[in-house]
């Protein structure tokens, strides 16, 4: 870590980040690698041979696998040692999620248990609740689930109808209502349930054990994908919840839900990274084996193009995911050093990077969707057969754009949260936006001809940020408080933000690798960076033009379109040759090895 202070959440838009200040996956230590290997071995030997059986709703097997993972300590990575866990940092927990992400629908059950099923108690529980439940969740004695969604309350969870009323003797909350899409619902012993107490405005959260009277369960859902995970509806009919099982303070459940969703979003990005790598490895192995016209299909340019783009998007996902994860870890440690207890520091650290969590979730889930789709295409007719891993990967991937808040909601969250922080002074967006407006009126800065490779790339990323500030500033000025109704423009700005963060994260990773690798080894990573930044420039250009044309007219429109052209200008890249080199390295290794 350099002397430069770590940027606050969302601040990447207005300040440059030094490569020395980010974490990259190449920096994992031996202990972290050993944990990852344990997860990888478990997935290879225990999970993958049983995936087909899990898909037939074998909940007994699913329960056994989770308990086996518990015996290996894989359920307690994030749980402190005093509650019989490993007490590892956030980045390590992300690495284990990535490795487990290769386990198809089991990865969903694992992530639900270790994340949204356990962490609300760790972060918001009182000491008695932590001592009672965390050791059991860490060992696998208890399996956890999370119950927020209702038939009429999905993207707007605070509108849920499930009610809790305090009993006359004051010893129980009487719970009535129902929840749907409950991952692990058919096997869980413990549920984090959200309901409104009496006529409260906001939700409260409760720890609910499975065996209480009045708590009943629906049948297993038949789903497009992730069929090996348990998903059911649950119902409460005058179910009595002990008052000591209220989680956190009354009326704070909605806040708890949002914090846990932020956590789930960035963890989903880690899982999609693992799934993407596994799909790429399966695809290149098939391409090396499958012969057509007398040669392996891996030798065809069209296939190389697909394989390379799968690698590029996965590398970018991994880069931005671990950058944001280390930022969260650093924020947590900084808050603890200031005297905050670890639970509260973890909550605040995750909240601080809510924007980056949403970006990671959207980019990772859409990258995986691209990867699995191209995987099916490389397999051809066989890819459409249930005999192949890519068919299952294709079905399982689709839920990720819906999980943890749809990608549309997450795009709104990223932009809305950024603007809110600008309005309340957490981030100074106004001065940089004004500077961009002033720059548009002046003579273009074409940059120095003496800039080196990385300086040139940084200049491009800075210009991407100027394009975002230009569009967002002008749109906000035009619509003021009604801007939130312009969802199409918000989505445009979100996409510009997402590509910029991904491009910058990839640049910073490759720049840091330049201090670790020789020029020959670094060359392939420069190819990845060249293609991704070049493509991002044209994507941002098109998205920005669409946004400008949505609200600007006359001279303002002409000026902003000129600005968009200026801010997305890049030197030509021979993407065909760069992609061929990337594909050739993949083909030679016969697995993802970047």
C-alpha positions as CSV (number, residue, x, y, z in Angstrom):
1,X,0.0,0.0,0.0
2,X,1.5,3.4,-1.0
3,X,1.2,6.6,1.0
4,X,-1.7,7.6,-1.2
5,X,-4.9,7.4,0.8
6,X,-7.4,4.7,-0.4
7,X,-10.3,6.2,-2.3
8,X,-13.7,6.3,-0.7
9,X,-16.5,4.4,-2.4
10,X,-17.4,6.0,-5.8
11,X,-14.5,8.3,-5.6
12,X,-12.8,6.5,-8.5
13,X,-14.8,8.7,-10.8
14,X,-13.1,11.9,-9.8
15,X,-9.7,10.7,-8.6
16,X,-7.0,8.6,-10.1
17,X,-5.9,5.4,-8.4
18,X,-2.3,4.3,-8.1
19,X,-1.5,0.7,-9.1
20,X,0.3,0.3,-5.8
21,X,-2.9,1.0,-4.0
22,X,-4.9,-1.9,-5.3
23,X,-4.9,-5.6,-4.6
24,X,-4.5,-8.1,-7.5
25,X,-5.1,-11.9,-7.5
26,X,-1.4,-12.5,-8.2
27,X,-0.7,-11.3,-4.6
28,X,-2.6,-14.0,-2.8
29,X,-0.4,-15.4,0.0
30,X,0.3,-19.1,0.7
31,X,-2.4,-19.5,3.3
32,X,-5.0,-18.0,1.0
33,X,-3.9,-20.3,-1.8
34,X,-4.1,-23.3,0.5
35,X,-7.7,-22.4,1.4
36,X,-8.5,-21.9,-2.2
37,X,-7.0,-25.3,-3.0
38,X,-9.1,-27.0,-0.2
39,X,-12.3,-25.4,-1.8
40,X,-11.1,-26.5,-5.3
41,X,-10.5,-30.1,-4.1
42,X,-13.8,-30.3,-2.4
43,X,-15.6,-29.0,-5.5
44,X,-13.7,-31.5,-7.8
45,X,-14.1,-34.6,-5.6
46,X,-17.4,-34.0,-3.7
47,X,-19.6,-31.7,-5.7
48,X,-19.0,-32.1,-9.4
49,X,-19.5,-35.9,-9.4
50,X,-22.9,-35.4,-7.7
51,X,-24.2,-32.5,-9.6
52,X,-26.6,-34.6,-11.7
53,X,-28.1,-36.2,-8.6
54,X,-28.5,-32.8,-6.9
55,X,-30.5,-31.6,-9.9
56,X,-33.2,-34.1,-9.0
57,X,-33.9,-32.3,-5.7
58,X,-31.8,-34.7,-3.6
59,X,-31.9,-32.5,-0.5
60,X,-30.5,-35.3,1.7
61,X,-27.3,-35.2,-0.5
62,X,-27.3,-31.4,-0.6
63,X,-27.5,-31.3,3.2
64,X,-24.7,-33.8,3.5
65,X,-22.4,-31.9,1.2
66,X,-22.9,-28.7,3.2
67,X,-22.2,-30.5,6.4
68,X,-19.1,-32.0,4.9
69,X,-18.0,-28.5,3.8
70,X,-18.6,-27.5,7.5
71,X,-16.4,-30.2,8.8
72,X,-13.6,-28.9,6.5
73,X,-14.1,-25.4,7.9
74,X,-15.4,-24.1,4.6
75,X,-18.6,-22.6,6.2
76,X,-16.7,-20.6,8.8
77,X,-14.2,-18.7,6.7
78,X,-15.6,-15.3,7.7
79,X,-16.7,-16.2,11.2
80,X,-14.3,-15.1,14.0
81,X,-12.3,-17.7,15.9
82,X,-14.2,-17.0,19.2
83,X,-17.3,-18.4,17.4
84,X,-15.4,-21.4,16.1
85,X,-14.6,-20.0,12.6
86,X,-11.4,-19.2,10.8
87,X,-11.8,-15.4,11.1
88,X,-10.3,-14.7,7.7
89,X,-10.4,-11.3,5.9
90,X,-12.9,-10.3,3.2
91,X,-10.6,-10.9,0.3
92,X,-10.0,-14.5,1.5
93,X,-13.7,-15.1,1.8
94,X,-14.1,-13.8,-1.8
95,X,-11.4,-16.3,-3.0
96,X,-13.2,-19.2,-1.4
97,X,-16.5,-18.1,-3.0
98,X,-14.7,-17.9,-6.4
99,X,-13.5,-21.5,-6.1
100,X,-16.9,-22.8,-4.9
101,X,-18.4,-20.8,-7.8
102,X,-17.2,-23.7,-10.1
103,X,-19.7,-26.0,-8.4
104,X,-22.8,-25.1,-10.3
105,X,-26.0,-25.0,-8.1
106,X,-24.1,-26.2,-5.0
107,X,-22.3,-22.9,-5.2
108,X,-25.6,-21.1,-4.7
109,X,-26.5,-23.2,-1.6
110,X,-23.0,-22.6,-0.2
111,X,-23.1,-18.8,-0.9
112,X,-26.6,-18.4,0.6
113,X,-25.5,-20.2,3.8
114,X,-22.1,-18.5,4.3
115,X,-23.3,-15.1,3.1
116,X,-26.9,-14.0,3.5
117,X,-27.8,-16.9,5.9
118,X,-25.0,-16.3,8.4
119,X,-23.6,-12.8,8.1
120,X,-26.7,-10.9,9.3
121,X,-26.2,-12.6,12.7
122,X,-22.4,-11.9,12.6
123,X,-22.9,-8.2,11.8
124,X,-26.1,-7.3,13.6
125,X,-26.6,-10.0,16.2
126,X,-26.1,-9.4,19.9
127,X,-23.5,-11.4,21.8
128,X,-26.1,-14.0,23.0
129,X,-27.3,-14.6,19.4
130,X,-23.7,-14.9,18.1
131,X,-22.7,-17.4,20.7
132,X,-25.9,-19.4,20.2
133,X,-25.9,-19.6,16.4
134,X,-22.6,-18.8,14.8
135,X,-20.7,-21.9,16.0
136,X,-23.6,-24.1,14.6
137,X,-23.6,-22.2,11.3
138,X,-19.8,-22.5,11.1
139,X,-19.8,-26.3,11.6
140,X,-22.8,-27.0,9.4
141,X,-24.9,-28.3,12.3
142,X,-27.3,-25.6,11.2
143,X,-27.9,-24.6,7.6
144,X,-28.9,-20.9,7.0
145,X,-31.4,-19.2,4.7
146,X,-32.6,-15.7,4.1
147,X,-36.3,-14.8,3.7
148,X,-36.9,-11.3,2.3
149,X,-38.9,-11.6,-1.0
150,X,-42.7,-11.8,-1.1
151,X,-45.0,-12.3,-4.1
152,X,-45.7,-8.5,-4.2
153,X,-42.4,-7.3,-2.8
154,X,-39.4,-8.2,-4.9
155,X,-37.3,-5.1,-6.0
156,X,-39.2,-3.1,-3.4
157,X,-38.7,-5.3,-0.3
158,X,-39.9,-2.7,2.2
159,X,-43.4,-3.1,0.8
160,X,-43.6,-6.6,2.2
161,X,-46.9,-7.6,3.9
162,X,-45.5,-10.2,6.5
163,X,-46.5,-8.9,9.9
164,X,-45.2,-9.4,13.5
165,X,-47.3,-8.5,16.5
166,X,-46.0,-8.6,20.1
167,X,-47.9,-11.1,22.2
168,X,-49.9,-10.0,25.2
169,X,-47.3,-11.4,27.6
170,X,-44.5,-9.7,25.7
171,X,-42.5,-12.9,25.3
172,X,-43.1,-13.6,21.6
173,X,-43.7,-11.9,18.2
174,X,-46.6,-13.5,16.4
175,X,-45.6,-13.8,12.8
176,X,-48.1,-14.1,9.9
177,X,-47.4,-14.0,6.1
178,X,-45.3,-15.7,3.5
179,X,-42.0,-15.5,1.7
180,X,-40.9,-16.9,-1.7
181,X,-37.7,-17.8,-3.6
182,X,-36.1,-18.9,-0.4
183,X,-32.7,-20.5,-1.3
184,X,-31.9,-23.4,1.0
185,X,-35.5,-23.2,2.3
186,X,-36.0,-26.9,2.0
187,X,-33.0,-27.8,4.1
188,X,-32.3,-24.8,6.3
189,X,-32.5,-25.0,10.1
190,X,-32.3,-21.2,10.6
191,X,-34.0,-18.4,8.6
192,X,-33.3,-14.6,8.7
193,X,-36.9,-13.4,8.2
194,X,-38.0,-9.8,7.5
195,X,-41.4,-8.5,8.6
196,X,-43.0,-5.3,9.8
197,X,-43.9,-5.1,13.5
198,X,-47.5,-3.9,13.8
199,X,-47.8,-0.6,11.8
200,X,-44.1,0.2,11.5
201,X,-42.9,2.0,8.4
202,X,-39.8,-0.2,8.0
203,X,-39.1,-3.9,8.2
204,X,-37.5,-5.6,11.2
205,X,-35.4,-8.8,11.1
206,X,-35.9,-12.0,13.0
207,X,-33.9,-15.2,13.6
208,X,-36.4,-18.0,13.0
209,X,-35.7,-21.6,13.7
210,X,-37.3,-24.3,11.5
211,X,-39.1,-26.4,14.1
212,X,-41.4,-23.7,15.6
213,X,-45.2,-24.3,15.4
214,X,-47.0,-22.4,12.7
215,X,-44.0,-22.4,10.3
216,X,-44.7,-24.4,7.2
217,X,-43.0,-25.1,3.9
218,X,-44.0,-25.3,0.2
219,X,-42.8,-27.7,-2.4
220,X,-39.5,-27.5,-4.2
221,X,-39.6,-25.0,-7.1
222,X,-38.8,-26.3,-10.6
223,X,-36.4,-23.8,-12.0
224,X,-34.7,-23.1,-15.4
225,X,-31.3,-23.5,-13.7
226,X,-29.6,-24.0,-10.4
227,X,-31.9,-27.0,-10.0
228,X,-29.6,-28.6,-7.5
229,X,-30.2,-25.8,-5.0
230,X,-33.3,-25.9,-2.8
231,X,-35.8,-23.1,-3.5
232,X,-39.2,-23.0,-1.8
233,X,-41.9,-20.8,-0.4
234,X,-42.4,-20.5,3.4
235,X,-45.5,-19.6,5.4
236,X,-46.2,-18.3,8.9
237,X,-49.6,-18.8,10.6
238,X,-49.4,-17.3,14.1
239,X,-45.8,-18.6,14.4
240,X,-44.3,-17.6,17.7
241,X,-40.8,-16.0,17.6
242,X,-39.1,-15.4,21.0
243,X,-38.6,-11.7,21.5
244,X,-34.9,-12.4,22.0
245,X,-34.7,-13.4,18.4
246,X,-35.3,-9.9,17.1
247,X,-32.1,-9.2,15.1
248,X,-30.8,-5.7,15.6
249,X,-33.1,-2.9,16.5
250,X,-36.8,-2.7,15.7
251,X,-37.5,-0.9,12.4
252,X,-33.9,-1.4,11.1
253,X,-34.5,-4.5,9.1
254,X,-34.6,-2.7,5.8
255,X,-31.2,-1.2,6.5
256,X,-29.9,-4.7,7.4
257,X,-31.4,-6.1,4.2
258,X,-29.6,-3.4,2.1
259,X,-26.2,-4.0,3.8
260,X,-26.5,-7.8,3.2
261,X,-27.6,-7.3,-0.4
262,X,-24.4,-5.1,-1.0
263,X,-22.4,-8.0,0.4
264,X,-24.2,-10.6,-1.7
265,X,-23.7,-8.5,-4.8
266,X,-19.9,-8.4,-4.6
267,X,-19.7,-12.1,-3.5
268,X,-21.8,-12.9,-6.6
269,X,-19.1,-11.3,-8.7
270,X,-16.5,-13.7,-7.2
271,X,-18.8,-16.7,-7.9
272,X,-19.2,-15.6,-11.5
273,X,-15.5,-15.3,-11.9
274,X,-15.0,-18.9,-10.8
275,X,-17.8,-20.1,-13.1
276,X,-16.4,-18.2,-16.0
277,X,-13.0,-19.7,-15.6
278,X,-14.4,-23.2,-15.4
279,X,-16.5,-22.7,-18.5
280,X,-13.5,-21.4,-20.4
281,X,-11.4,-24.4,-19.4
282,X,-14.2,-26.8,-20.6
283,X,-14.6,-24.9,-23.8
284,X,-11.0,-24.8,-24.8
285,X,-10.6,-28.5,-23.9
286,X,-13.5,-29.3,-26.2
287,X,-12.1,-27.0,-29.0
288,X,-8.7,-28.8,-28.8
289,X,-10.4,-32.3,-29.0
290,X,-13.1,-31.6,-31.6
291,X,-11.9,-32.0,-35.2
292,X,-13.6,-30.6,-38.3
293,X,-12.2,-30.3,-41.8
294,X,-9.2,-32.3,-40.7
295,X,-8.1,-30.1,-37.8
296,X,-9.0,-29.1,-34.2
297,X,-11.6,-26.4,-34.2
298,X,-9.3,-24.5,-31.8
299,X,-7.2,-23.7,-34.9
300,X,-10.0,-21.6,-36.5
301,X,-9.9,-17.9,-36.2
302,X,-13.6,-17.6,-35.4
303,X,-13.2,-20.0,-32.4
304,X,-10.0,-18.2,-31.3
305,X,-12.0,-14.9,-31.3
306,X,-14.6,-16.3,-29.0
307,X,-12.1,-17.9,-26.6
308,X,-10.1,-14.7,-26.4
309,X,-13.1,-12.5,-25.6
310,X,-14.2,-15.0,-23.0
311,X,-10.8,-14.6,-21.3
312,X,-10.8,-10.8,-21.6
313,X,-14.2,-10.3,-19.9
314,X,-13.3,-12.8,-17.2
315,X,-9.9,-11.2,-16.5
316,X,-11.7,-7.8,-16.2
317,X,-14.3,-9.2,-13.8
318,X,-11.6,-10.7,-11.6
319,X,-9.6,-7.5,-11.7
320,X,-12.5,-5.2,-10.5
321,X,-13.9,-7.7,-8.0
322,X,-10.6,-8.1,-6.0
323,X,-9.9,-4.4,-6.3
324,X,-13.2,-3.6,-4.6
325,X,-12.8,-6.4,-2.1
326,X,-9.5,-5.2,-0.9
327,X,-11.0,-1.7,-0.6
328,X,-13.6,-3.1,1.7
329,X,-11.0,-4.9,3.8
330,X,-8.9,-1.7,4.0
331,X,-12.0,0.3,5.0
332,X,-12.9,-2.2,7.7
333,X,-9.3,-2.2,9.1
334,X,-9.2,1.6,9.1
335,X,-12.5,1.8,11.1
336,X,-11.3,-0.8,13.6
337,X,-8.1,1.2,14.1
338,X,-10.3,4.3,14.8
339,X,-11.9,2.4,17.6
340,X,-15.0,0.9,16.0
341,X,-15.9,-2.7,16.8
342,X,-15.4,-5.2,14.0
343,X,-19.1,-5.9,13.4
344,X,-20.0,-2.3,12.9
345,X,-16.7,-1.7,11.0
346,X,-17.6,-4.5,8.6
347,X,-21.1,-3.1,8.0
348,X,-19.7,0.4,7.3
349,X,-16.9,-0.9,5.1
350,X,-19.3,-2.8,2.9
351,X,-21.7,0.2,2.8
352,X,-18.8,2.5,1.8
353,X,-18.4,0.4,-1.4
354,X,-22.0,-0.2,-2.3
355,X,-21.4,1.5,-5.7
356,X,-18.5,-0.8,-6.6
357,X,-20.5,-3.8,-5.3
358,X,-23.3,-3.1,-7.7
359,X,-20.9,-2.5,-10.6
360,X,-19.2,-5.8,-9.8
361,X,-22.4,-7.7,-9.7
362,X,-23.7,-6.3,-13.0
363,X,-20.4,-6.7,-14.9
364,X,-19.6,-10.2,-13.5
365,X,-23.1,-11.6,-14.1
366,X,-23.2,-10.3,-17.7
367,X,-19.7,-11.4,-18.4
368,X,-20.6,-14.9,-17.3
369,X,-23.7,-14.9,-19.4
370,X,-21.5,-14.0,-22.4
371,X,-19.0,-16.7,-21.5
372,X,-21.5,-19.6,-21.1
373,X,-23.4,-18.5,-24.3
374,X,-20.1,-18.7,-26.3
375,X,-19.3,-21.9,-24.5
376,X,-22.5,-23.5,-25.9
377,X,-21.6,-22.1,-29.3
378,X,-18.1,-23.6,-29.3
379,X,-19.6,-27.0,-28.3
380,X,-22.1,-26.6,-31.2
381,X,-24.8,-29.2,-31.2
382,X,-23.3,-31.0,-28.2
383,X,-23.6,-27.8,-26.2
384,X,-27.3,-28.1,-26.5
385,X,-27.2,-31.6,-25.0
386,X,-27.8,-32.1,-21.3
387,X,-24.7,-34.4,-21.4
388,X,-22.3,-31.4,-21.4
389,X,-21.2,-29.1,-18.7
390,X,-21.8,-26.0,-20.8
391,X,-25.6,-26.8,-21.1
392,X,-25.9,-26.7,-17.3
393,X,-23.6,-23.7,-17.0
394,X,-25.8,-21.8,-19.5
395,X,-29.0,-22.5,-17.5
396,X,-27.4,-21.8,-14.2
397,X,-25.9,-18.5,-15.2
398,X,-29.2,-16.8,-16.1
399,X,-30.3,-16.3,-12.5
400,X,-27.3,-14.1,-11.7
401,X,-28.7,-11.1,-13.5
402,X,-31.8,-11.4,-11.2
403,X,-30.2,-12.5,-7.9
404,X,-29.3,-9.8,-5.2
405,X,-31.4,-7.1,-7.0
406,X,-31.8,-7.3,-10.8
407,X,-29.1,-5.8,-12.9
408,X,-31.5,-2.9,-13.8
409,X,-32.0,-2.2,-10.1
410,X,-28.2,-2.4,-9.5
411,X,-27.6,0.1,-12.3
412,X,-30.0,2.5,-10.7
413,X,-28.4,1.9,-7.3
414,X,-24.9,2.7,-8.7
415,X,-25.9,6.0,-10.2
416,X,-28.4,7.0,-7.5
417,X,-25.9,6.3,-4.7
418,X,-23.1,8.2,-6.6
419,X,-25.3,11.3,-7.0
420,X,-26.6,11.1,-3.4
421,X,-23.0,11.1,-2.1
422,X,-22.3,14.0,-4.4
423,X,-25.3,15.9,-3.1
424,X,-24.5,15.3,0.6
425,X,-20.8,16.2,0.2
426,X,-19.3,12.8,0.7
427,X,-17.8,13.1,-2.8
428,X,-17.0,16.3,-4.6
429,X,-18.7,15.7,-8.0
430,X,-19.5,19.4,-8.7
431,X,-16.0,20.8,-9.1
432,X,-14.8,18.0,-11.5
433,X,-18.1,18.3,-13.5
434,X,-17.6,22.1,-13.8
435,X,-14.0,21.6,-14.9
436,X,-15.2,19.3,-17.6
437,X,-17.7,21.9,-18.8
438,X,-14.9,24.5,-18.9
439,X,-12.6,22.1,-20.8
440,X,-15.3,21.6,-23.5
441,X,-15.2,25.4,-24.2
442,X,-11.4,25.4,-24.5
443,X,-8.8,24.0,-26.9
444,X,-8.6,20.2,-26.8
445,X,-5.7,18.7,-24.9
446,X,-4.2,16.1,-27.2
447,X,-1.7,15.0,-24.5
448,X,2.1,14.7,-24.7
449,X,3.6,12.7,-27.4
450,X,6.2,11.5,-24.9
451,X,3.8,9.6,-22.7
452,X,4.7,5.9,-22.1
453,X,2.4,2.9,-22.5
454,X,0.7,3.1,-19.1
455,X,0.5,7.0,-19.0
456,X,-1.3,6.8,-22.4
457,X,-3.8,4.3,-21.0
458,X,-4.4,6.4,-17.8
459,X,-5.1,9.4,-20.1
460,X,-7.8,7.4,-21.9
461,X,-9.5,6.3,-18.6
462,X,-9.4,9.9,-17.3
463,X,-11.2,10.9,-20.5
464,X,-13.9,8.2,-20.0
465,X,-14.5,9.7,-16.6
466,X,-14.9,13.2,-18.1
467,X,-17.5,11.7,-20.5
468,X,-19.5,10.4,-17.6
469,X,-19.3,13.7,-15.7
470,X,-20.3,15.6,-18.8
471,X,-23.4,13.6,-19.4
472,X,-24.4,13.2,-15.8
473,X,-23.8,16.9,-15.0
474,X,-25.9,18.1,-18.0
475,X,-28.7,15.6,-17.4
476,X,-28.9,16.5,-13.7
477,X,-28.9,20.2,-14.5
478,X,-31.8,19.7,-17.0
479,X,-34.0,17.4,-14.9
480,X,-33.0,18.4,-11.3
481,X,-35.2,16.4,-8.9
482,X,-37.1,14.7,-11.7
483,X,-33.9,13.0,-12.9
484,X,-34.8,9.8,-11.1
485,X,-37.7,9.4,-13.5
486,X,-35.3,9.3,-16.5
487,X,-34.3,5.7,-16.1
488,X,-33.1,5.2,-19.6
489,X,-30.5,8.0,-19.1
490,X,-29.6,6.6,-15.7
491,X,-29.0,3.2,-17.3
492,X,-26.7,4.9,-19.9
493,X,-24.7,6.6,-17.2
494,X,-24.5,3.4,-15.2
495,X,-23.1,1.5,-18.2
496,X,-20.5,4.2,-18.9
497,X,-19.6,3.9,-15.2
498,X,-19.4,0.1,-15.3
499,X,-17.1,0.0,-18.4
500,X,-14.9,2.7,-17.0
501,X,-14.4,1.0,-13.6
502,X,-13.7,-2.3,-15.4
503,X,-11.3,-0.7,-17.8
504,X,-9.4,1.1,-15.0
505,X,-9.3,-2.0,-12.8
506,X,-7.8,-4.0,-15.6
507,X,-5.3,-1.2,-16.4
508,X,-4.2,-1.0,-12.7
509,X,-3.8,-4.8,-12.5
510,X,-1.6,-5.0,-15.6
511,X,0.4,-1.9,-14.5
512,X,1.1,-3.7,-11.2
513,X,2.0,-6.9,-13.0
514,X,4.6,-4.8,-14.9
515,X,6.6,-4.7,-11.7
516,X,6.3,-8.4,-11.2
517,X,6.7,-9.9,-14.7
518,X,9.3,-9.5,-17.4
519,X,8.3,-7.9,-20.7
520,X,7.8,-11.3,-22.4
521,X,5.4,-12.6,-19.8
522,X,3.7,-9.2,-19.5
523,X,3.0,-8.9,-23.2
524,X,-0.2,-11.1,-23.2
525,X,-1.7,-9.0,-20.4
526,X,-1.0,-5.9,-22.4
527,X,-3.0,-7.6,-25.2
528,X,-5.9,-8.1,-22.9
529,X,-5.7,-4.5,-21.7
530,X,-5.4,-3.1,-25.3
531,X,-8.5,-4.9,-26.5
532,X,-10.6,-4.2,-23.5
533,X,-9.8,-0.5,-23.3
534,X,-10.3,-0.1,-27.1
535,X,-13.6,-1.9,-27.1
536,X,-14.7,0.0,-24.0
537,X,-14.0,3.4,-25.7
538,X,-16.4,2.5,-28.5
539,X,-19.1,1.1,-26.1
540,X,-18.9,4.3,-24.0
541,X,-19.0,6.4,-27.1
542,X,-22.2,4.8,-28.3
543,X,-23.9,4.8,-24.9
544,X,-22.9,8.4,-24.3
545,X,-24.3,9.5,-27.7
546,X,-27.6,7.8,-26.9
547,X,-27.7,9.6,-23.5
548,X,-26.9,13.0,-25.0
549,X,-29.5,12.6,-27.8
550,X,-32.1,11.7,-25.2
551,X,-32.2,15.2,-23.6
552,X,-29.9,17.7,-25.4
553,X,-30.7,19.9,-28.4
554,X,-29.1,22.5,-30.6
555,X,-25.7,23.9,-29.6
556,X,-25.7,22.0,-26.3
557,X,-26.2,18.8,-28.1
558,X,-23.6,19.5,-30.8
559,X,-21.0,20.5,-28.1
560,X,-21.6,17.4,-26.0
561,X,-21.4,15.1,-29.1
562,X,-18.1,16.7,-29.9
563,X,-17.0,16.2,-26.3
564,X,-18.0,12.6,-26.4
565,X,-15.9,12.1,-29.6
566,X,-13.0,13.8,-27.8
567,X,-13.3,11.8,-24.6
568,X,-13.5,8.4,-26.2
569,X,-10.7,8.9,-28.7
570,X,-8.3,5.9,-28.8
571,X,-5.4,4.9,-31.0
572,X,-6.2,1.9,-33.3
573,X,-5.6,-1.6,-32.0
574,X,-5.2,-4.7,-34.1
575,X,-7.7,-6.6,-32.1
576,X,-7.6,-9.7,-34.4
577,X,-3.9,-10.3,-33.7
578,X,-4.2,-9.5,-30.0
579,X,-7.1,-11.9,-29.6
580,X,-5.2,-14.6,-31.5
581,X,-2.3,-14.3,-29.1
582,X,-4.6,-14.6,-26.1
583,X,-6.4,-17.6,-27.6
584,X,-3.1,-19.3,-28.5
585,X,-1.9,-19.1,-24.9
586,X,-5.2,-20.5,-23.7
587,X,-5.2,-23.3,-26.3
588,X,-1.6,-24.3,-25.4
589,X,-2.4,-24.4,-21.7
590,X,-5.7,-26.2,-22.4
591,X,-7.2,-24.4,-19.5
592,X,-7.8,-20.9,-18.1
593,X,-4.3,-19.7,-17.0
594,X,-4.3,-15.9,-16.9
